[in-house]
Amino acid sequence: MMFQGSQNLGKMAFIRLVQSNGGVLDGSTRQRVTALTPRGIQSMARKYLCESAMTVVIVGDREAILDQVRSFGMVRLKEKS
């Protein structure tokens, strides 16, 4: 059973999310996204992302992937909870 307009709930939630964070949906969003370049994305990443504060979580067979994972650098293992 669907209520009238319920198929648009995802769109409405997205619009509220964008607007509540100061975003504007004025038709230019697609143009701005397609105008992104790898260089611009790299610049943004360097400005806003702190590599030393990042965490990568890898889930899988420890014995099968541990050697590959260690090539990334420091590894801290956590037992199942």
C-alpha positions as a printed Julia matrix, in Angstrom:
81×3 Matrix{Float64}:
  0.0     0.0     0.0
  1.35    3.41   -0.94
  0.0     6.73    0.22
 -0.3     9.62   -2.15
  3.11   11.23   -2.59
  4.98    8.5    -0.69
  7.04    7.65   -3.76
  8.61   11.1    -3.38
  9.66   10.67    0.25
 13.27    9.93   -0.72
 13.44   13.05   -2.84
 11.85   15.18   -0.12
 14.29   13.87    2.51
 17.19   14.66    0.18
 15.9    18.18   -0.42
 15.51   18.75    3.36
 19.02   17.42    3.96
 20.55   19.72    1.36
 18.6    22.76    2.49
 19.2    22.18    6.2
 22.94   22.23    5.51
 22.86   25.52    3.62
 22.65   23.95    0.18
 20.58   25.27   -2.68
 18.79   23.16   -5.25
 18.45   25.66   -8.07
 19.12   23.45  -11.06
 22.83   24.21  -11.1
 23.74   21.3    -8.8
 24.21   18.92  -11.74
 26.36   21.48  -13.57
 28.56   21.97  -10.51
 29.0    18.22  -10.02
 29.85   17.61  -13.68
 32.33   20.52  -13.54
 34.39   18.79  -10.85
 37.88   17.82  -11.91
 40.3    15.34  -10.35
 42.58   18.26   -9.51
 39.77   20.12   -7.74
 38.77   17.03   -5.79
 42.39   16.44   -4.73
 42.64   20.06   -3.6
 39.46   19.74   -1.53
 40.69   16.49    0.0
 44.01   18.05    1.01
 42.16   20.98    2.57
 39.48   19.11    4.53
 40.68   15.53    5.15
 43.27   14.75    7.8
 45.07   11.54    6.86
 46.4    10.96   10.39
 42.84   10.99   11.75
 41.44    8.5     9.24
 40.51    4.94   10.07
 40.15    2.13    7.57
 38.13   -0.87    8.65
 38.77   -4.14    6.82
 36.64   -7.17    7.52
 37.5   -10.64    6.32
 39.57  -13.74    6.82
 42.52  -12.43    8.84
 45.0   -15.05    7.67
 44.1   -14.54    4.03
 44.46  -10.74    3.99
 46.87   -9.79    6.77
 50.0    -9.6     4.61
 48.22   -7.42    2.06
 46.81   -5.14    4.76
 50.2    -4.66    6.41
 51.47   -3.08    3.19
 49.22   -0.09    4.0
 51.22    0.75    7.1
 50.34    0.51   10.78
 47.78   -2.21   11.49
 45.87   -2.59   14.73
 44.0    -5.87   15.03
 40.77   -6.17   16.96
 39.21   -9.42   18.03
 35.56  -10.17   17.43
 33.29   -8.73   20.08
